[in-house]
Amino acid sequence: MRAFKLAPDVLLTQKDIRALQLAKGAIQAGIRRVCKEGVPKTLILTGAFGRGLNLSDAQALGLLPGGFDAIRLVENASLEGSARYLSDSREREELDALIQKIRSVNLSEDPAFQEDFIHCLSF
C-alpha cells in the first residue's frame, strides 16, 4: 500500500483520501438538498460531527457549501434543547412553535440527491 508520511506515526493513503471524498460528497450534497427551498441564515452542526469539526478546514475542503451568514457548532443540541424545554415554560412555547416548522427530509427518496452527490465528489 502506497502512503504519504505526514508525521512520524501518521500516514495518508489513497483509501483515506477516498473516504474523505465520499464523506465530503455526501455531506455537501445533503446540505444542498435540504436547502433547496432556500438557504437558512445560520447552519447549525451538532453532535460529534459538530464537536470535532474545524470550520476553516471544512470550508477550505469544500465540505460545507457557502451562502450562510453564520455556521454554529453545537456539541449536544438534543440535551440542551430537552433541558430548555423542560425547565422554562416560555422556552417551551417557543420550541413548540419551532417544532411545528421542522420537517424531515429523506434523502434516499430525493431523486436529485444522487446527482448532487456525484457533483459534490470533486475537490
C-alpha positions in Angstrom: 0.0 0.0 0.0 1.4 3.4 -1.0 1.2 6.1 1.6 2.4 9.6 2.2 4.1 10.2 5.5 2.5 13.2 7.3 4.3 12.8 10.6 6.4 10.0 12.2 3.4 7.9 13.1 0.8 9.3 10.6 0.3 8.0 7.1 -2.1 9.3 4.4 -3.3 6.6 2.0 -5.4 6.6 -1.2 -8.1 4.9 0.9 -8.1 7.8 3.4 -8.5 10.3 0.5 -11.3 8.3 -1.0 -13.1 8.2 2.4 -12.8 11.9 2.7 -14.0 12.4 -0.8 -17.1 10.3 -0.2 -17.9 12.0 3.1 -17.5 15.4 1.5 -19.8 14.5 -1.3 -22.5 13.1 1.0 -22.4 16.0 3.5 -22.3 18.7 0.9 -25.0 17.1 -1.3 -27.2 16.5 1.8 -26.9 20.2 2.8 -27.6 21.3 -0.7 -30.8 19.1 -0.9 -32.0 20.2 2.5 -31.5 23.8 1.5 -33.1 23.5 -2.0 -36.0 25.7 -0.9 -33.8 28.4 0.4 -30.6 28.8 2.4 -31.1 29.5 6.1 -29.1 32.3 7.6 -27.4 30.0 10.0 -26.2 26.4 9.6 -26.1 24.6 12.9 -23.9 21.4 13.1 -24.5 19.2 16.1 -23.2 16.1 17.8 -19.8 14.5 17.3 -19.6 16.0 13.8 -20.2 19.5 15.1 -17.9 19.0 18.1 -14.8 17.9 16.2 -15.1 20.0 13.1 -12.6 22.7 12.2 -14.8 25.2 10.3 -12.0 26.8 8.3 -10.6 23.5 7.2 -14.1 22.2 6.3 -14.8 25.2 4.2 -11.3 25.1 2.5 -12.1 21.4 1.5 -15.5 22.4 0.2 -17.2 20.2 2.8 -19.6 23.0 3.7 -21.3 25.0 0.9 -21.3 28.7 1.1 -24.2 31.1 1.4 -24.7 31.0 5.2 -24.4 34.2 7.3 -23.1 32.0 10.1 -22.2 28.4 10.9 -22.5 27.3 14.5 -21.1 24.2 16.2 -23.3 22.8 19.0 -21.9 19.8 20.8 -25.1 18.4 22.4 -28.1 20.2 21.0 -30.6 17.4 21.9 -29.6 17.6 25.6 -29.6 21.4 25.6 -33.0 21.6 23.9 -34.5 19.0 26.2 -33.3 20.8 29.3 -34.7 24.1 28.0 -38.0 22.6 27.1 -38.5 21.0 30.5 -37.3 23.9 32.6 -38.8 27.1 31.1 -42.4 27.5 30.1 -41.6 30.4 27.8 -38.9 28.4 26.1 -41.4 25.5 25.8 -43.8 27.7 23.9 -41.1 28.9 21.5 -39.8 25.4 21.0 -43.4 24.1 20.3 -43.8 26.7 17.6 -40.4 25.8 16.1 -41.2 22.1 16.2 -44.3 22.8 14.0 -41.9 24.2 11.3 -39.4 21.3 11.4 -39.8 18.7 8.7 -37.9 15.5 8.0 -36.1 15.2 4.7 -35.4 11.6 3.5 -32.5 12.0 1.0 -32.9 8.4 -0.2 -36.3 9.4 -1.6 -34.9 12.5 -3.3 -34.1 11.7 -7.0 -31.7 14.6 -7.3 -29.6 13.6 -4.3 -27.5 11.1 -6.2 -26.8 13.6 -9.0 -25.8 16.2 -6.4 -23.7 13.6 -4.6 -21.7 12.8 -7.7 -21.3 16.5 -8.5 -20.0 17.2 -4.9 -17.3 14.5 -5.1 -14.7 16.7 -6.7 -12.4 18.8 -4.7 
